[in-house]
Amino acid sequence: MVNEVQLANQETGVKRYKCPFYGFGLVKESLMDTKGNQCALFVSRHSPCRMEISNQVPDWDECPVRKNTEGIDSVVRGMIEKYKIFPHEFRPEGAKSWNGISFKQWYEHIMYETEINPQVMLPA
């Protein structure tokens, strides 16, 4: 089933699912858009989304990595408070660089379909 976030992002050509880690790689305290199916929770190597390679729709609520990794929810809560993320579809047009958006705002956008407020994007 296609959710509203997926539909909205079809307009930008970016495929997003109900998982805030799908399509990103982790670099220090930032999640960088890889424009693919990478899971940002695997930091030592590139690893595709386990759900997608099992022919399932990526969904953080159903993620086997989440369900089988003790303490992952407290780690994610810490990430929500201090990490930033760089989704390509929100990069300001014509910007040579930018400081991304807070991971908290991204998490709420992906999981609860909230709008990204351009006024609170982190300036370069």
C-alpha positions as CSV (number, residue, x, y, z in Angstrom):
1,M,0.0,0.0,0.0
2,V,1.3,3.4,-0.9
3,N,1.3,6.0,1.8
4,E,1.0,9.8,1.4
5,V,4.7,10.4,1.9
6,Q,5.4,8.0,-0.9
7,L,2.9,9.7,-3.2
8,A,4.3,13.1,-2.4
9,N,7.8,12.0,-3.1
10,Q,6.9,10.5,-6.4
11,E,6.6,14.0,-7.7
12,T,10.3,14.6,-6.9
13,G,11.4,11.3,-8.3
14,V,12.7,10.2,-4.9
15,K,11.4,6.9,-3.6
16,R,10.7,7.0,0.2
17,Y,9.0,4.6,2.5
18,K,7.8,4.5,6.1
19,C,11.4,4.1,7.3
20,P,13.6,7.1,8.2
21,F,16.8,5.2,7.5
22,Y,15.9,3.9,4.1
23,G,18.1,5.3,1.3
24,F,20.7,6.9,3.7
25,G,24.2,6.2,4.9
26,L,25.5,7.3,8.3
27,V,28.5,9.6,8.4
28,K,29.4,10.7,12.0
29,E,26.1,12.3,13.2
30,S,24.6,12.9,9.8
31,L,22.6,10.7,7.4
32,M,23.5,11.3,3.8
33,D,21.2,10.5,0.9
34,T,22.5,7.6,-1.2
35,K,19.6,7.6,-3.6
36,G,19.3,3.9,-3.2
37,N,18.1,1.2,-0.8
38,Q,20.8,1.5,1.7
39,C,20.0,1.1,5.4
40,A,21.7,3.8,7.6
41,L,21.7,1.5,10.6
42,F,24.6,-0.5,9.1
43,V,27.6,1.8,9.7
44,S,30.6,-0.5,8.9
45,R,29.5,-1.3,5.4
46,H,26.9,-0.6,2.7
47,S,23.9,-2.8,3.4
48,P,20.6,-2.8,1.5
49,C,17.3,-2.7,3.3
50,R,16.6,-6.2,4.6
51,M,12.9,-5.8,4.1
52,E,13.3,-4.8,0.4
53,I,15.7,-7.6,-0.4
54,S,13.1,-10.0,1.1
55,N,10.4,-8.5,-1.3
56,Q,8.7,-6.6,1.5
57,V,7.8,-2.9,1.6
58,P,10.3,-1.1,3.9
59,D,8.6,-0.1,7.1
60,W,10.3,0.9,10.3
61,D,7.5,-0.4,12.4
62,E,8.0,-3.9,10.9
63,C,11.7,-3.8,10.4
64,P,13.5,-7.0,11.4
65,V,16.7,-5.0,12.3
66,R,14.5,-3.0,14.8
67,K,12.8,-6.1,16.1
68,N,16.0,-8.1,16.6
69,T,18.4,-5.5,17.9
70,E,18.3,-5.0,21.6
71,G,18.4,-1.3,22.6
72,I,17.8,0.0,19.1
73,D,14.9,2.2,20.1
74,S,16.9,4.1,22.7
75,V,19.7,4.6,20.2
76,V,17.2,6.0,17.7
77,R,15.8,8.3,20.3
78,G,19.3,9.7,20.8
79,M,19.7,10.1,17.1
80,I,16.4,12.0,16.8
81,E,17.6,14.6,19.3
82,K,21.0,15.4,17.8
83,Y,21.5,14.0,14.3
84,K,20.8,15.8,11.0
85,I,19.9,14.4,7.6
86,F,20.4,15.5,4.0
87,P,17.5,14.3,1.8
88,H,18.1,15.4,-1.8
89,E,14.5,16.4,-2.3
90,F,14.8,19.1,0.4
91,R,18.1,20.6,-0.6
92,P,17.5,24.2,-1.5
93,E,17.5,24.8,-5.2
94,G,20.8,26.1,-6.5
95,A,22.6,25.7,-3.1
96,K,26.2,24.7,-3.3
97,S,26.0,23.4,0.2
98,W,23.5,23.2,3.0
99,N,23.2,22.0,6.6
100,G,20.3,19.6,6.1
101,I,17.3,19.2,8.4
102,S,17.1,17.8,11.9
103,F,16.6,14.1,12.0
104,K,13.7,14.7,14.4
105,Q,11.8,16.7,11.7
106,W,12.6,13.9,9.1
107,Y,11.5,11.1,11.5
108,E,8.2,12.9,12.0
109,H,7.8,13.5,8.3
110,I,8.4,9.9,7.4
111,M,6.6,8.2,10.3
112,Y,3.7,10.6,10.8
113,E,3.5,12.3,7.4
114,T,4.1,15.8,8.9
115,E,5.2,18.6,6.6
116,I,8.8,19.7,6.4
117,N,8.8,23.3,7.4
118,P,11.4,25.1,5.2
119,Q,11.7,27.9,7.8
120,V,13.4,25.4,10.2
121,M,15.8,23.9,7.8
122,L,19.3,24.3,9.0
123,P,21.0,27.1,7.0
124,A,24.4,26.7,5.3
